Amino acid sequence: MGPLVSLLALLAAICLAPTAVPAAFRLVVRGLEARRERRWARTPKVAPVGELMDGLRRLSRELATLPAGTPWARQQGTQMAYDNLLVRLCAALEIDAHLATAPIGWARDLERLRLEEAVHACGLRIHPVGS
């Protein structure tokens, strides 16, 4: 009786393996996808306002204290990083911002000032008092 049971078990495994293995694989993949979706659902889409404000204040201080003779690329890079954070902060505060599309020059400077004033109107201070 023992060899017959072993033979039937082996035959069942051979017959069921082509359908059972892909089904098990699909279940594992679905489980991993569901886990990934739950993880993505928990992550905030917008950075916290406090982190954005800290970055803006740091970059504002850096822009104000750039020494004379600083390379143009560093000045522009710092200004672009500041503008990027300002746009992200405005998105978090639901302020309409056109800074990213404004041409470099007076139009961009005026838009930056408008956004800084709108952020200040929300009760947030970017620049330290007296500057």
C-alpha positions as CSV (number, residue, x, y, z in Angstrom):
1,M,0.0,0.0,0.0
2,G,2.9,2.4,0.8
3,P,4.4,2.5,-2.7
4,L,0.9,3.0,-4.2
5,V,0.3,6.1,-2.0
6,S,3.7,7.5,-2.9
7,L,3.1,6.9,-6.6
8,L,-0.4,8.6,-6.4
9,A,1.1,11.6,-4.5
10,L,3.9,12.0,-7.1
11,L,1.3,11.8,-9.9
12,A,-0.9,14.4,-8.2
13,A,2.1,16.7,-7.7
14,I,3.1,16.3,-11.4
15,C,-0.5,17.0,-12.5
16,L,-1.2,20.0,-10.2
17,A,2.2,21.7,-10.3
18,P,1.6,23.5,-13.7
19,T,-1.5,25.2,-12.3
20,A,-0.6,25.5,-8.6
21,V,2.8,27.1,-9.0
22,P,1.7,30.0,-11.2
23,A,-1.4,30.6,-9.0
24,A,0.8,30.7,-5.9
25,F,3.2,33.1,-7.7
26,R,0.2,35.4,-8.6
27,L,-0.9,35.4,-5.0
28,V,2.6,36.4,-3.8
29,V,2.8,39.2,-6.4
30,R,-0.6,40.5,-5.5
31,G,0.3,40.5,-1.8
32,L,3.5,42.5,-2.5
33,E,1.7,45.0,-4.7
34,A,-1.0,45.5,-2.0
35,R,1.7,46.1,0.6
36,R,3.5,48.6,-1.7
37,E,0.2,50.5,-2.3
38,R,-0.5,50.6,1.4
39,R,3.0,52.0,2.0
40,W,2.6,54.6,-0.7
41,A,-0.8,55.6,0.7
42,R,0.8,56.4,4.0
43,T,3.5,58.7,2.6
44,P,2.5,62.3,2.5
45,K,2.4,63.8,-1.0
46,V,3.6,67.2,0.3
47,A,6.5,67.8,2.6
48,P,5.5,69.3,6.0
49,V,5.4,73.1,6.1
50,G,7.9,73.2,8.9
51,E,10.6,71.4,6.9
52,L,9.9,73.7,3.9
53,M,10.2,76.7,6.1
54,D,13.5,75.5,7.6
55,G,14.9,75.0,4.2
56,L,13.7,78.4,3.0
57,R,15.2,80.2,6.0
58,R,18.5,78.3,5.5
59,L,18.7,79.3,1.9
60,S,17.6,82.8,2.6
61,R,20.5,83.2,5.1
62,E,22.9,81.6,2.6
63,L,21.8,84.0,-0.2
64,A,22.2,87.0,2.2
65,T,25.7,86.0,3.2
66,L,27.2,85.0,-0.1
67,P,30.6,86.7,-0.2
68,A,31.5,89.1,-3.0
69,G,33.1,87.2,-5.9
70,T,31.0,84.1,-5.4
71,P,30.7,82.3,-8.8
72,W,27.6,83.1,-10.8
73,A,26.7,79.4,-11.0
74,R,26.6,79.1,-7.2
75,Q,24.5,82.3,-6.8
76,Q,22.0,81.1,-9.5
77,G,22.0,77.6,-8.1
78,T,21.2,78.8,-4.6
79,Q,18.5,81.2,-5.9
80,M,16.9,78.3,-8.0
81,A,16.9,76.1,-4.9
82,Y,15.2,78.8,-2.9
83,D,12.7,79.4,-5.6
84,N,11.9,75.6,-5.8
85,L,11.3,75.4,-2.1
86,L,9.2,78.6,-2.2
87,V,7.0,77.0,-5.0
88,R,6.7,73.8,-2.9
89,L,5.7,75.8,0.2
90,C,3.1,77.7,-1.8
91,A,1.7,74.4,-3.1
92,A,1.4,73.1,0.5
93,L,-0.3,76.3,1.5
94,E,-2.5,76.3,-1.6
95,I,-1.2,79.7,-2.8
96,D,-1.3,80.2,-6.6
97,A,2.4,80.4,-7.7
98,H,3.8,81.2,-11.2
99,L,7.4,81.5,-10.1
100,A,8.5,78.3,-12.0
101,T,7.3,79.7,-15.3
102,A,8.3,83.3,-14.8
103,P,11.3,84.4,-17.0
104,I,14.5,85.2,-15.2
105,G,14.7,89.0,-14.5
106,W,12.2,91.5,-13.1
107,A,9.2,89.3,-13.6
108,R,10.6,86.5,-11.6
109,D,11.8,88.8,-8.8
110,L,8.4,90.4,-8.5
111,E,6.7,87.0,-8.5
112,R,9.1,85.9,-5.7
113,L,8.3,89.0,-3.7
114,R,4.5,88.4,-4.2
115,L,4.9,84.8,-3.0
116,E,7.0,85.8,0.0
117,E,4.3,88.3,1.0
118,A,1.6,85.7,0.5
119,V,3.5,83.3,2.8
120,H,3.9,86.1,5.3
121,A,0.1,86.8,5.1
122,C,-0.4,83.2,6.2
123,G,1.5,84.0,9.4
124,L,4.9,82.4,8.3
125,R,8.1,84.5,8.4
126,I,10.8,83.5,6.0
127,H,13.3,86.2,6.6
128,P,14.5,87.1,10.1
129,V,13.2,90.4,11.5
130,G,15.3,93.3,10.5
131,S,16.5,92.0,7.1
